Amino acid sequence: MRPEDLRLDGRFAEDYAVDSLDFVRLVMAVEAVAGVKIEDKLAVQARTVSALVDLARPSQPAPL
């Protein structure tokens, strides 16, 4: 898949054929890039790209 094919409303399993192992790897990569830890119980509920992006956003603004 090309990055430009990715949509915020895209569903991992249905639209991108992401299996459970691929999803774990994806979450780990997002955590590494975003510098956050996503709880497993929340990650498994993320069915869309948008939902995963929301989980990767820091809950507190970074100090200035």
Secondary structure, 3 states (H helix, E strand, C coil): CCHHHCCCCCEHHHHHCCCHHHHHHHHHHHHHHHCCCCCHHHHCCCCEHHHHHHHHCCCCCCCC
